[in-house]
Amino acid sequence: MPVSKLLKTMSQRNWLIIALTKDSILRHAAENQHRISRLAILPDHVHFTVGVGYGQSACEIVLSYMNQVAAAHGGLTFWMDSHYVGTIGPYDMVLGRGWG
């Protein structure tokens, strides 16, 4: 197979993976009444800002998204089983002051 055709095939496959990942994240957000304001899908991880209620822990929320993406790709996992969670807004300010 010529290199140009191989690169085109790889590029199409990458776009398909990105589109499927994006769709699964947005669908999961809608099903769980989460609000996503930013979403960036990178080759080895995902960044997104999500608004959620107080009923679940951050770990539960992250794992639910990781499982949703894996299920959308036939059970394949693309990323390590790790995450970073930060907070934005008044809740962050309360934690920063040592309250709560």
ChimeraX attribute file (.defattr): number of C-alpha atoms within 10 A of each C-alpha:
attribute: neighborCount
match mode: 1-to-1
recipient: residues
	/A:1	5
	/A:2	6
	/A:3	8
	/A:4	9
	/A:5	10
	/A:6	11
	/A:7	11
	/A:8	11
	/A:9	11
	/A:10	12
	/A:11	12
	/A:12	12
	/A:13	12
	/A:14	13
	/A:15	11
	/A:16	12
	/A:17	17
	/A:18	16
	/A:19	13
	/A:20	15
	/A:21	21
	/A:22	17
	/A:23	14
	/A:24	20
	/A:25	21
	/A:26	17
	/A:27	14
	/A:28	16
	/A:29	17
	/A:30	12
	/A:31	9
	/A:32	12
	/A:33	12
	/A:34	16
	/A:35	14
	/A:36	15
	/A:37	9
	/A:38	9
	/A:39	14
	/A:40	11
	/A:41	14
	/A:42	9
	/A:43	10
	/A:44	8
	/A:45	12
	/A:46	14
	/A:47	11
	/A:48	12
	/A:49	15
	/A:50	15
	/A:51	14
	/A:52	16
	/A:53	10
	/A:54	7
	/A:55	7
	/A:56	9
	/A:57	10
	/A:58	16
	/A:59	12
	/A:60	10
	/A:61	15
	/A:62	16
	/A:63	14
	/A:64	14
	/A:65	16
	/A:66	22
	/A:67	14
	/A:68	17
	/A:69	22
	/A:70	17
	/A:71	14
	/A:72	16
	/A:73	15
	/A:74	8
	/A:75	11
	/A:76	11
	/A:77	14
	/A:78	14
	/A:79	13
	/A:80	9
	/A:81	9
	/A:82	10
	/A:83	13
	/A:84	8
	/A:85	8
	/A:86	7
	/A:87	13
	/A:88	10
	/A:89	7
	/A:90	9
	/A:91	11
	/A:92	11
	/A:93	12
	/A:94	11
	/A:95	11
	/A:96	10
	/A:97	8
	/A:98	7
	/A:99	8
	/A:100	7
